[in-house]
Amino acid sequence: QVQLVESGGGLVQPGGSLRLSCAASGLTFAFSIYTMGWYRQAPGKQRELVASIGSFGGTTNYADSVKGRFTISRDNAKNTVYLQMNSLKPDDTAVYYCRTQLKSYDYWGQGTQVTVSS
């Protein structure tokens, strides 16, 4: 079965940094060909796209709210996608979810909590 396991979340002060990891297993095809994405959902808000990265580490996209602060990357040898989060703000507080996509193939992780608070 497909598993996406997020890690790296936690409590951080405003202006701090965290790096989230998402390790994938059980994929039908090689990890490198899947589009990977990070989404987040804060209490009372809709789930939103934070960042995505195309197959083989190609095209990246970011939400306007995180541009210049967050960086998505992938290590295809480790079947892992990362989200480096710098200059964190309280508004970044949310559960962060990993997602893998390939045509109709679509799976989500269970999420990791990120809390930004002084």
C-alpha positions in Angstrom: 0.0 0.0 0.0 1.0 3.6 -0.6 2.3 5.4 2.5 3.4 9.1 2.8 4.9 9.8 6.2 5.5 13.4 7.1 7.9 14.4 9.8 9.8 17.5 11.0 6.9 19.5 12.4 6.9 21.1 15.8 6.8 24.3 17.8 9.0 27.2 16.6 9.2 30.9 17.4 8.3 33.5 14.8 11.3 34.0 12.5 12.5 30.5 13.0 12.9 27.6 10.6 11.8 24.1 10.2 12.4 21.4 7.5 9.6 19.0 6.8 10.2 15.6 5.2 7.8 13.3 3.5 9.0 9.7 2.8 7.0 7.8 0.2 6.7 4.0 0.0 4.6 1.5 -1.9 4.3 3.6 -5.1 3.5 1.8 -8.3 6.2 3.6 -10.4 9.5 5.2 -9.6 9.2 8.0 -7.1 10.9 10.4 -9.5 8.1 10.6 -12.0 5.4 11.7 -9.5 4.5 15.3 -8.9 4.8 16.0 -5.2 3.2 18.7 -3.1 2.9 20.2 0.3 -0.5 21.5 1.5 -1.6 23.0 4.8 -4.8 23.4 6.7 -5.3 25.8 9.6 -8.2 25.5 12.0 -11.3 26.9 10.4 -9.7 27.3 7.0 -9.6 25.4 3.8 -6.7 23.2 2.8 -4.4 25.1 0.5 -1.5 24.4 -1.7 1.8 25.5 -0.2 4.3 24.3 -2.8 4.6 21.6 -5.5 7.5 20.1 -7.5 7.3 18.3 -10.8 8.7 15.0 -11.8 12.5 14.7 -11.6 12.7 17.8 -9.6 11.3 20.0 -12.4 8.9 22.9 -12.2 8.2 24.3 -8.7 5.2 26.4 -7.6 4.6 28.3 -4.4 1.7 30.0 -2.8 2.2 33.8 -2.8 2.1 33.8 1.0 5.3 31.6 1.2 7.3 32.8 -1.8 10.8 33.7 -0.8 10.5 31.9 2.5 9.8 28.3 1.7 11.7 25.9 -0.6 10.4 22.6 -1.9 12.9 20.0 -3.0 13.2 16.3 -3.6 15.7 13.5 -3.2 14.6 10.8 -5.6 17.1 8.3 -4.4 15.5 8.5 -0.9 11.9 8.7 -2.2 11.6 11.9 -0.1 10.3 15.4 -0.6 11.2 18.3 1.6 9.9 21.6 2.6 12.4 24.1 4.0 10.5 26.8 5.9 12.3 29.9 6.9 11.2 33.2 8.5 8.1 31.5 9.9 5.1 33.5 10.9 2.2 32.7 13.2 0.0 32.5 10.1 2.0 29.5 9.0 0.6 27.5 11.8 -1.3 24.6 10.3 -1.2 20.9 9.7 1.0 20.2 6.7 0.2 17.4 4.4 2.3 15.7 1.7 0.6 14.6 -1.6 1.7 12.5 -4.5 0.1 12.8 -7.9 0.3 11.1 -11.3 -2.7 11.4 -13.5 -5.6 9.9 -11.5 -3.1 8.5 -8.9 -3.5 10.6 -5.8 -2.5 9.9 -2.2 -2.1 12.0 0.9 -0.1 11.7 4.1 -1.7 12.1 7.5 0.0 15.4 8.2 2.4 17.0 10.6 1.6 19.9 12.9 3.6 23.1 12.6 3.0 25.7 15.3 4.6 29.1 15.1 4.2 31.0 18.4 6.2 33.2 20.7 
